[in-house]
Amino acid sequence: MNSPSVNMKLLLIFVLAISFFVTPNNCNILNSYHVHVVNELSPGKVLFVHCKSSDNDLGGHNLGDGQEFSWSFYMNFIKTTLFWCRMAPDDQSFADLKVFWNSNSLFYKCGHEQECIWIAKDDGVYLRNIPMNVDEFQRSWGTIRHNG
């Protein structure tokens, strides 16, 4: 028969194990996350997007008017999952930015369904704040410098 102190230790271990799987915003790491990159540039403009993490290279994609590139994944066990993308609206401009990382602010903006929506517009890249139903400006297009 287990002593009361053994039972308390087992309960404490159980509670700690369960709390490890819950992120600060109460989202379970076993739920999938979804990232979308959407082309809302002027009509006729193609958006090039190349996204990756330290484990996955999702390749380059050319998105036409209104098209999107999206993927789903699970947060890694130690909650360090990070995805970043290079987006380019033309041959002269680009933006490099993180599109997913462990952040309460990001998780809030992605909403309860864990849908992170990044939108390319003519002046730069926006993140959809789903609970507020607004697109929030994140980054201007930078200029690609050509040697020569």
N, C-alpha and C positions, 0 to 999 in steps of 0.2 A: 504494500500500500504506500502511495506517495505521501510525503509529509507536506504540510501546508506551504512551507517555503519552496519546495520543489514545484508545487502547483502554481505558486505566484511567479516563479521564474519562467515556467512554461508560458503562462499567460502574458508576461512581459515580452518574451521573445515573439510570441504570436502577434501582439499589438505592434511591436516594432517592425516586424516583417510586413504586415499589412500597410503600415504607414509609409514604408519605403516605396511602395508601388503607387503612391498618390502624389501627384505634382502639387505645387503650392496653390494652384487654382482649383484643386479638387478634381482634375481630369486624370483618369486612370491611364497609365502608360500602355495598357493593353488595348486601348482604343486607337483606331487608325486616324491619322492626320491626312489632310488633302491640301495640296498646293496647286494653284491655278495661275498661269500667266496668260493674260488676255491682251490681244491687239486691239486697242481703240485709237490707233493713229488715224490720221486723215485718210479718206478713201483712196485706195490704190497703193498705200504704203505697206510694205512687208516688214514685219518685225522678225529679226533673227534672235533666237534665244538658245543659250547653252547652259544647262544646269547640272550641278554635281554636288556630291558630298565626298567625304574622305573615302567612302566605300563604293560609291556608285557614280558613274559618269552617265548621265541621261542622254547625252548626245546633243547635236545641234539641230534646231528645227526652224523652218521658215513659216511664219504665221501670216496668212492673208487677212483681209478685212474681217474683223469680228471673231477670228479663230482664236482658239486657246490651246495651250499645252498644259497637261495636268498629270499628277501622279499621286499615289497614296503610299503610306508607309507607317511604321510603328516607331515610337520613340525607343531608343536603345535603353538597356537596363540601367545605365548610369546617367541617363537624361542629358547626354551631350550631343544628341543628333543635331547636325547643322547642314543645311543646304544653302548654296549660293548660286547665283546666275549672272551671266553676262547677257545683257539685252542690247541690241543695236537696231535703231530705226532706219539706218542708212550706212553707207560706207565711211562716213566721217564722224559719227557719233556713237556713244555707247554709255552704259551704266553697269557697274559691277556692284552687286549688293547681296546681302544675306536675305533669303526669303523664308527661312525657317530656323529657329533656334529656341532654346528653352527660356522663355520670357513670359512673365505674367501679362505684361502689356500686349505682347503679340497674341497670346492666347485669348485675351479679352476681345481684341479686334477681330479675331477669326471666328468668334461666336461659339455657341454650344455645340454646333455640328463640326467644329474644328476644320473649317474651310478657310484657308488663307488665300485671298484673291489679290493678286498683283496685276496692275493695269498699266499698260504702256500708253501714254498720250503724247501729243506733239511736244509738250514742254517738259516731259520727264516721266518718272515712274511713281505710281500711287499704290497705296494699300487700302483695300476696302475695309472700313470699320463697320462690320456687319450690324452690331447692336445699334449704332448711331445712323446707319444707312447713308454714310458719306464716304467719298474717296479722299484719303488723306495724302497729300504730297509727301514723297519720301526723298527723291533724288532727281536732280537735273541731268540732262544728257551731257556727258563730257565729250571733249574733242579728241579724236584719234590723231596722234602726231605721226607723220610719215617722215622717215629719214631720207635725206636725199638732197 
